[in-house]
Amino acid sequence: MDTLAELRRTRTRPAEAGALTGASSHASTKALYARDPDGIEFEVCRLFPDHAVAGELSAMTSPTRPLDIDAEINVYGAQTRGGPRTDHTVRRQVFAAAESDGGHGRVRDAR
């Protein structure tokens, strides 16, 4: 999924069919889970570039929480393009800040 708007649209069909089994936020990944007609569970997700979710990553809260797509759209925008999670600079900042103050480090979001 390139945008949160696409993820929201994608949620509609399995939800209407009673096949949506979950929706989670893993900071830089926003995911929907559903079952196909054969009962096989699958995932559809949207990846955020690390720089876009640096603040969320540094909060070090639960790594998985319920996904509220409308709330995510309010924060990140419906049409903001996704991207790979490969910005090692952001990851180093997040973990260095957390280590330097006993796990309470904070890095500002680049939103």
C-alpha positions in Angstrom: 0.0 0.0 0.0 1.4 3.4 -1.0 -0.9 5.5 1.2 -3.0 5.3 4.3 -6.0 6.2 2.1 -5.4 3.0 0.1 -5.1 1.0 3.3 -8.4 2.4 4.5 -10.1 1.5 1.2 -8.5 -2.0 1.3 -10.0 -2.6 4.8 -13.6 -2.1 3.5 -14.0 -5.4 1.5 -12.8 -7.9 4.2 -14.6 -5.9 6.9 -17.9 -6.1 5.0 -17.3 -9.9 4.4 -16.6 -10.5 8.1 -13.1 -11.6 7.1 -11.1 -8.8 8.8 -9.3 -10.4 11.8 -7.2 -7.5 13.0 -5.5 -4.2 12.5 -2.3 -3.2 14.2 0.2 -0.4 14.3 3.9 -1.4 14.7 5.1 2.2 14.6 6.7 2.1 11.1 4.3 -0.6 9.8 0.5 -0.2 9.8 -1.1 -3.6 9.1 -4.5 -5.2 8.4 -5.1 -8.9 8.9 -7.8 -11.0 7.2 -8.7 -14.5 6.2 -9.4 -15.6 2.6 -12.3 -17.9 1.7 -10.1 -20.9 2.4 -9.3 -19.7 5.9 -5.7 -18.6 5.2 -4.8 -15.5 7.1 -2.9 -12.8 5.2 -1.5 -9.3 6.0 -1.7 -6.1 4.0 0.5 -3.3 5.3 1.9 0.1 4.7 5.5 0.9 5.5 6.5 4.3 6.8 10.0 5.6 6.2 11.9 5.7 9.5 12.3 9.4 9.5 8.5 9.9 9.4 7.9 7.9 12.6 11.1 8.6 14.6 9.0 10.0 17.5 6.8 7.0 17.6 9.8 4.7 17.5 11.6 6.5 20.2 8.6 6.5 22.5 9.4 2.8 23.0 5.8 2.1 24.0 4.2 -1.3 23.2 5.6 -2.4 19.8 2.1 -3.4 18.7 -1.1 -1.4 19.4 -4.5 -1.3 17.8 -4.6 0.5 14.4 -6.9 3.5 14.1 -6.5 4.4 10.4 -8.4 7.6 10.7 -6.2 8.8 13.6 -3.1 7.8 11.6 -4.4 9.8 8.7 -4.8 12.8 11.0 -1.1 12.5 12.0 0.6 11.5 8.7 -1.9 12.5 6.0 -4.1 10.3 3.7 -1.9 10.7 0.6 1.6 10.7 2.2 3.7 8.1 0.3 5.1 5.2 2.2 8.7 4.0 2.0 11.3 1.6 3.1 12.4 1.3 6.7 16.1 1.7 5.9 17.2 4.9 7.5 19.9 3.6 9.8 20.7 7.1 11.0 17.2 7.4 12.5 17.4 4.0 14.1 20.8 4.8 15.6 19.4 8.1 17.0 16.4 6.4 18.5 18.4 3.7 20.2 21.2 6.0 21.3 18.7 8.4 22.9 17.0 5.5 24.7 20.3 4.1 26.0 21.6 7.5 27.1 18.8 8.2 29.6 17.8 4.8 30.7 15.2 4.1 28.0 13.4 7.5 28.2 15.1 9.1 25.1 12.9 10.9 22.7 13.6 11.7 19.0 11.5 14.3 17.2 9.2 13.1 14.4 10.1 14.5 11.0 6.4 15.3 10.3 
